[in-house]
Amino acid sequence: MVKTKLGKILITIVISIFLLAGVVAYVGWYNLFREDPNPPTYYDYESPEEHFKYGSIGTEKAEGVPYLIWLVLPRIFPDKLPGPGGYTSLGITWEEGKELPIGFSKKTIGFPRQGITCAACHTATFRENPKDKPTIILGGPSSKFDPQGYLRFLQACANDPRFTADYILGEIGYNYELSWFDKLLYRYVIIPQTRKSILKLLREGYGWMDSRPDWGPGRISPFNSVKFRLLDQPLDDSVETSDMMSIWNKKMHEGFAYHWDGLLTSLRESIQTSAIGDGATKTSINIEGLKRVEDYITELPPPPYPFEVNQTLAAKGSAIFANSCASCHAFGGERTGTVIPIDEIGTDRNRLDMWTQEAADAYNEYAEGYEWDVDYYRKTNGYVAVALDGIWLRAPYLHNGSVPNLTNLLETPENRTKVFYRGYDVYDPEKVGFVSEGANAEKEGFKYDTSLIANGNQGHLYGTDLPEQDKKALIEYLKTL
């Protein structure tokens, strides 16, 4: 009789344990992995412009940082940032009164997570004077955002002994009242797992950065990351650091090759695989949201030059442009949007040599069997002759940002500036580019040395033999594009 009762008690205990384990597993799944089927308004934007700035592209689940942790990191670790201002010290643009910076999303997948969007790299700013508020231009290349610095900030935080539940929950508590269950979840699961995930991503996904020169603001290494992290290509010593590109006015770029070396011929695939490069996965990528981005940048006009233009001089420059530049850089030019062989263009070839046929083949097979696909990656032998719409805001120039302004670009390579500072967004309307020398540029900017690998400023000799007055007229006309 006693044995029978004992057996029943043991069975009850075992069943209770299994039920409890099931409840815990379900709650864990619900809170950690379940994607909200009805996204709240903070990331489901009616405005295409707001969607471009803040809408999810699918990067939150795999590589997004839990939002509440991400929010407090600058307060706990200001010593890991390059200066005051929190995330803005990394060149991130934050509109007044907004919950998130431009180029960052927030999505609930069990709990709120932060992600990266296209706008992080493709939002430009400029100031007329150092004390002015920056003017924000969507679709332009960021000259200030330092994505490598951002990654290294996260890594430095995760490596710090203060990255603990006590420190982080204490800071979260200043702004948010968590439930007892959420406190347990953050303390024992989310915070420890976040630390491990950041360190693993930076060690295994981006460890190759440490053997190459720093990127600096406004520049990125987009395809080595993909090669090594996603396409299982062998680790090599290639350096491809390149300037961010403008993405406005795409209706006028139809049929052009995309990216600096023209390694892709499909705008849609360029947008989708850019999301993959930013951290989206084959299953988390937001195809519908990215189509909305495509529609937006297709119609987004380039920004007009905001300063005075000498119309008489510009008219003279128009004729010079037509004779010397239009075949490669005007809409309708016979070579515009096509790849110019490296032996002709003569610019730094490191970006070109980074991409291989094997990598192109691997990317074209990457999404086989999914609702979206990749088919148009290729290997080229040069760099694209880009159209010059909005060229005034696309400094520094050449694919690697090695020439600070248009005036400098029309000098022969031996006379171009060898060392300058980039990342300072005060504009220089005389030289047509951002201020790149002087105390303020040195204080706020990043030292760019053209002697470093992949930073060379050689090549593109077109226009360098023009008379000085013709150069000035040409530059005046370029302001109007």
N, C-alpha and C positions, 0 to 999 in steps of 0.2 A: 504493500500500500504506500509506504514511504517512498519506495523507489519509483512508483508510478507518479506520485506527486512531484518528485524531484525531476523526473523526466519531462513532465509537462512544463515545469518552471524553466528548465533549460531550453525547451523548444520555444517557449514564449520569449525568452531572452534572445535567442538566435533570430527569431522572426523580427523582434523589435530592432535588433541591430541592423538587419537587412533593410527594414523599412526606413530607419533613420539614415542609413547610408544612401538609400534611394532619394530621400528628401534632400539631404545635403548635396548629392550629385545634381539633382534637378535645380536646386537653388543656385549652386555654383554655375551651372550652365546658363541659367536664366540671367544671372547677374554679370557673368564674365564674357559670354559669347553670343547671347541672343541679340540680334539686330532689330531695333525698333521698327515694326512694319509701318508705323505712321509717324514719320519724322516730324519733330516739332519745328516751329517757325524759325528757330535760330539757324537752321541750315537749309531750309526749304524756301528759297527766295522767289518771289514773283518777278522781280526785276532781273533781266538778263545781266545788267551791270553788277548788281549785288551778288548774283549767282557766280559771276566770274571772280569776284573778289573773295567770296566766302563759301561758295557751294562745294560740297564734297565731291571729290573725284575718285574716292575709294581707297585712300591711303591710310585711313585711321586704324583698320583692324590689325594689319600686320606690323606696321612700323609707327603707328601713332602713339604718342605718350598720353597716359591718362590725364585728362584736362586739368583736374584739380592739382595734380602733382606738377604738371607743366606750368601752371599759373604761379605757383609759389617758388619755383626754383630760383628766379632772379633775386628774390628777397632773402633766400637762405644762402645763396652762393654769389653775391655781387663781386667777390674777388676773382671769380672765374670769367667775368665779362671784361671786354676791352676798355670799358669806361662806364660812367653813370648813364642811367636811362633805361635800365632793364634790357628787354629784347631789342629796343630801338638802337642800342649801342652796336648791334650787329648789322645795322643798316636795314632793319625791318621797318616797314612803313605802317604806322598805326594812326588811323583817323580818330580825331577827338570824339569821345563819347561812345565809341564802338567797343563791343565786348572782345573782339578779336582783332589782331593786325590783318592788314590786307595780305592775302595769300595763305591764310590759315583757316581751317574748317573745324567744326565741332560736331561730332556725331555720337549718338548713344548706341553702343554695342555692348549691352550689359551694364556699362557705366559710361559716362561721357568721355570721349577720347578726342584728342587734337590730331589734325592732319595737315598736310601741305597741299596747296592747290597751284595751278598754273600761274596765278597772279603774283606769287612770291618772287619769281624771277622776272616776270614780265609786267612790272609796274615801275615806271620811271618817275623821278622827281627832279625838280630844279629850283634854284633860288636866284633872284637877281642880286641880292645882298646877303651877307652872312646872317643878319638878324631877321630876315624874312621867314615866314612859314613856307615850307616846301609846297610848290604846285605839283599835284599828283596827276600823272598821265597814264591811264590804263593802256596796256598793250605795248608799252615801251620797254626797252631793256633796262633792268635795274642797274644803276651804276654803283649802288651802295650795299645791297644785300650781300652778305658774306656767308654762303651756305656751308662752306668748310668750317668757318668759325662757329656757326650754329651747331654743327655736328660735334665739334671739339668741346663746346660748352657743355652739351649733354654728357659727353664722355667724362669730362672733368668732374661734373656733379656726381655722376654714378661712382666714380673712383674715390670720392671724398668720404671719410668716415662719418660725416654728418648726414649722409643719405640714409637715414633711419626713420622708422615709423614715428618715433617720439618727436624728432625735429619737424618732419613733414606734416604730421597730423596737427601739431601745435600751430603751424602756419596756416593750414587749411581752416582751422577752427576760428581764426580771426574773421573769416568771410562767410563760412558755411557751417551750419549745424548739421552734422551727420547723425544718422540713426545709430543705435548701438550695434546693429548688424553691419552697417556700412563701415563703422569704425573697426570692427573685427576683420571685415573683408580687406580693408586697406592695410591694416596692421600686419596681417599674417599671410596675405596672398598678393594683393595688387602692388604694394610698395616693394616687397622683396623681388617679385617677378619683374617689375619694371626695371629695377637696377640690373638684374641679370640680363634682361633683353637688350638694354642699351649697350652694356659692355660687350655682349656677344655680337651685336650688329656692327659696332665700331671695330671690333677685333677681327671678325671674320669677313665682314662686308666692305670695310673701308680701311683696313690696316695698310693696304698698299699706298695710301696717301702719304705716309710718313717718310717714304723714300724718294719723294718728289718735291719740287719747290711748292711753297704755299700758293694757293689760287689767288687770294685777295678778293676784295669786294667786286661785284659785277661780273665775276667769272666762275666757271664751273667745269667739272670734268664729267660730262654726262654719260659717255659711252664706255669708258673703262669700268665704271661702276657696273654697268649692265653686263659687259663682257665677263667680268670676274665673279659677280654675285649670282647672275641669273642664267647665263649662257654656258657656264662651265668651260670657258676658254682658258688656256694656260696662262698663268701669271707671267707677264712680260715686264719690260722696263719702259714701256711707251709712256709718253707724256702728251696729253691732248688739251691742256687747259685752254679754254676758249671763252670769248665774251658771250654774254647773254644776248639774244637777238630780239628785235622788235617783231611783234606778231599781229600788228594791225593791218587793215586794208587787204585782207586775203582774197577778196573777190578780184583784185587786180593782179594777184600772183598765181592765178590758175594756170596749171601746166608747168610751173617752175619746179626745179629741184629744191628740196628742203634740207635744212641744216647747212653748216658752212661748207662741207665738202660734197653736198648733194647726194648723200648716201641713201636718200629716200625720195620717192616721187609721189607719194600720197599724203595729202594734208591730213586726212582722217587718221591714217596710221601714225603719222607724226604726233598728233595730239594724243592718241590712245597709248602709244608706247612711251610718250613723255610721262604719262600718269604711272606707267609701270616703273619707269626710272625713278619717280618720286616716292615709290613705296606701295603702289597698288599691286594686287595679285591678279592672277588669271580669273579668279572668281569674285574678288571684291571690286574690281574696276567698275566704275559707274558709267556705262556706255551711254545711257540716256543723258546724264549730266554733261558728259563730254561732247555730245552732239550739240547741246545747248551752247557750250563754249565755242564750238566750231562756228555755229550760226552767228554768235556775237562778234567774234574777231573777223569774220568774213565781211561784215558791214561796218566795222569800227574804223572811222577815218583817221588818217595820220594827223598829228597836231600842227596847227599853223605856227610859224615862227613868231615868237611873242615880242620881239624887239623891232626897232626901226630898220627898214630896208631901203637902200638907195636904188630906187626903181630904174634910174637911168643906167647906172652901173650894172644892175641885174639884167637889163635888156641886152647889154653888150655881152654879158656872161652867158646868156641863153644861146647866142650864136656859137660861142666857143664850146659850150657843152654839146651842142648838136654836132659839131665837127670832130670833137676829141673824145667824147665820153658816151654819147647816146647809144651807140651800137651795143654796148655792154650794160648800161645802167639806166636807160630810159624804158618805160613801158612801151612795148612794140619793137624794141631793139632786137636785132637778129640774134644776139648772143645773150641777151638779158635772161636771167634765170637758168642758164646752162653752165656746165662745168668747164672752166678754163684750165687747160693742162698746166701742171705745176712748173714745167720747164718754161712756159711762157710767163706765168704770173710771178714766179720767183719768190713768193712769200714763204715764211717759215713752214716747213713741211711736216712738223711733228704731229699735228692734228690729223693730217692725211694718212700718215704711216701707221697711226694707232689702229685704224679700222682695217679689218682683214676680210677676205672672201669667206673664210670659215665662220667668222662672227656673223656676217650677213646671212649665210645659209642657216646657221643656228637660230637666228632671230626669225627668219621666215618659217621655221618649223615650231616656234615657241608656243603658239596658241592653237595648234592643230586640235580639232575636236571641240573647240569652244564656240560660243555664239558670235564672237568677234575673231578676226584673223589678222595675220601679218603675212604679206606676200611681196612687198616691193622694196625691201632692203637690198643694197648692192654695194660693191666696191668701186670707187671712182679713181681718177688719176689727177685730181686738181681741186680747185675751189670754185664755188658758184659766183658768177657775176651778179650781184644783188641789185635790185631796183633801189633807188635812193629816196623813196618817199619818207618824209620826216627825218632826213639824214642829220639835221641839226641837233637832234636829241639822241643820236646813236653813238656819241663819243664814249670812250676812245675808239680808234678806228683800226681796221684790218681784223681778221677773224680772231686774233688773240688779244686785241685791245692794246697793241704795242705802240700806237701813235696817238698822242693825246688830243690833237685837234686837226681840223681840215687844213689850216695853214701849214702845219708840220707835215701833213701827208703829201703836200705838193713840193716838199723838199726832197732832194736825193737822199738815199738811206744814210750816207756818211754824215749828212747835215741834220738828220732827225735827232730829236732829243733822246739821249741814251738812258737817263734815269729821271723819273717824274713820279708824281703822287696821284693816285686814282682813288675814287670813292668819296671825293668832296664834291657836292652837287651845286656849288655856286657857279653860275654860268659866265663864260667869257665870250661876249658877242663879237669881239674884235678878231680873236683867233678861231672862233666857232668851235667850241668844245667846253669842257668844264675846266675851271681853274686848276692847274696841275703843278704849280710852283708857288713858293712863298711860305710864310710861317703858318697860315691857316690851313693850307693844303697839306703841309707836312704834319700838322697837329691832328687833323681829322682823317687824313688819307692813309693809303697803303703804299709803301715804296715799291715802285715797279722798276725792275732792272732788266734791260733788254739783252744783257749778256747771259742770262740764265736760260737753260734749256726750255724750248717751246715759247720763249718770250721775244724771239728775234723780230726786228722791225724792218727787215730787208724786203726787196721786191716792190711790186706795184709802182713801176716807174712812169706810168701814164700821167701826163701833165706836168711832170717835174722839169721839163725843158721849155715850158711856156715863159714868155716875158713876165716880169713881176706884175705889170699892170693887168695883163690877161689873167694871171692867177687871182688877183683881187676881184676882178669882174666875175670870174667863174665861181669863186666862193660866195660872192654876193647873190648870184643866181641860185646856188645850192640851198641857200637859206629859204628859198621860196617853194621848194619841193615838198 
